[in-house]
Amino acid sequence: MMKITERVRGIEYAIRDVLVAAKEVEKKGKKILYFNIGDPVAYGFDTPDYVKRALFEATNKGLNGYADSQGVLPLREAVCEREKRLNGVDLAPNDVMVTSGTAEAINFLLGALIEPGDELLLPGPSYPQYLSVTKFYGGKAVTYRNIEEEGWKPDIDDLRKKISKKTRAIVLINPNNPTGAHLDEKCVKEFVDVAAEHKLLLISDEIYDQIVYDRKSVGTAAVAKDVPVLVSNGMSKIYIAPGWRIGWMYFHHTNGELNELKDALMRVARIRLSANQPCQHAAATALRGPQDHIPKFVNELKRRRDAMVKRLNEIPGLSCIMPQGAFYAFPKVAVDGKRWKDDKDFVLDLVKETGVLFVYGSGFDPTYGSNHFRTVTLPPVEMINEAMDKLDKYMRQKK
Ligand SMILES: Cc1ncc(COP(=O)(O)O)c(C=O)c1O
């Protein structure tokens, strides 16, 4: 028997794990309506033309070799320009590092921060990769409460209570996946204050920063001023190119406080050679280009969000807070232990009976995510209505 390490044994990623159950149902001939994956391309949105052309041009120019491990200079410069334009943040290209998707940034970062037994403070619920990667490195993900009735706003008192000697960093995700919570400046400032008070690294995941419905987003670095913060972002959501696997992180510090961490991450980056070179050049063009696809994209997403949340709230046994950012909703389901054992049982039974596939809420946090499920709000309204009709019928039958 091959020996498999303990650290991979417990690895889970609910968003893709549910597919296994869906494929089984599909094999029996049932049509699956996929509402599980946060990929705009899968629902008919397309990468802007000027961005696609830039990729062709980069490959045509022969930019097909390995790239610098830190990332090509044009993209690092374009990230600096974007931060200045959107958030008024001054940043040097040397403080930017390009990764194969934000996912790789998360992996590098936690690899450098987490020793066995260390704790990472995360929003509860939050994007599952943070939970799994923390566990992979032997650490413990500690989630702070997010208050559903207040639009899933983080509970800063709970965050403070959960800081311990083992805490290595605080993560905020703004807007958050899976709740769609969009934090305002006051709330971000509270995070900055807590991090400064306890001398903890603040990690700000801003991958949905321009997918917001109520007001413009605030960059944590702009609020943080001289408090060190590490910010991640990427091409997957706003530029509709998740398959390119291009992300970046930047180190915002005034007196080189993050230099040691940056050097460590550079060593890690070198052992994986580089991120995809032509896609990096095209990403630089994307960030510097017209940006006029963004309001169109967000307007259409808003229409789909509104249609979905309205329908969800009309179904017996479900209630859903209106998400203010990203493209997810996180409805509560009345799981009473009789009709369904728990939220996972609900999701698996639903896909078996109706073909509608969501992700169970406990996959985003066993504490604050249970009795919920996550749906994407990305599909066209016709597909939303088809799924909602099935869900409605199913819930009425289960009553
Ligand atoms: C909050 C959050 N961070 C990071 C990622 C990973 O994105 P990428 O495609 O850049 O790896 C996702 C993907 O859904 C996400 O929702």
The ligand as a Tripos MOL2 file, in Angstrom:
@<TRIPOS>MOLECULE
LIG
   16    16     1     0     0
SMALL
NO_CHARGES

@<TRIPOS>ATOM
      1 C1        -12.3360   35.0070   -2.3740 C.3       1 LIG1
      2 C2        -11.5530   34.2970   -3.4150 C.ar      1 LIG1
      3 N1        -10.2120   34.3440   -3.3870 N.ar      1 LIG1
      4 C3         -9.4830   33.7010   -4.3130 C.ar      1 LIG1
      5 C4        -10.0650   32.9620   -5.3180 C.ar      1 LIG1
      6 C5         -9.1660   32.2350   -6.2990 C.3       1 LIG1
      7 O1         -9.1220   32.9230   -7.4850 O.3       1 LIG1
      8 P1         -8.0490   32.6600   -8.6380 P.3       1 LIG1
      9 O2         -8.8230   32.2140   -9.8130 O.co2     1 LIG1
     10 O3         -7.3640   33.9920   -8.8390 O.co2     1 LIG1
     11 O4         -7.0960   31.6230   -8.1450 O.co2     1 LIG1
     12 C6        -11.4570   32.8740   -5.3920 C.ar      1 LIG1
     13 C7        -12.1060   32.0620   -6.4400 C.2       1 LIG1
     14 O5        -13.2810   31.8610   -6.4740 O.2       1 LIG1
     15 C8        -12.2190   33.5620   -4.4160 C.ar      1 LIG1
     16 O6        -13.5480   33.5070   -4.4260 O.3       1 LIG1
@<TRIPOS>BOND
     1     1     2 1
     2     2     3 ar
     3     2    15 ar
     4     3     4 ar
     5     4     5 ar
     6     5     6 1
     7     5    12 ar
     8     6     7 1
     9     7     8 1
    10     8     9 2
    11     8    10 1
    12     8    11 1
    13    12    13 1
    14    12    15 ar
    15    13    14 2
    16    15    16 1
@<TRIPOS>SUBSTRUCTURE
     1 LIG1         1 GROUP 0 **** ****
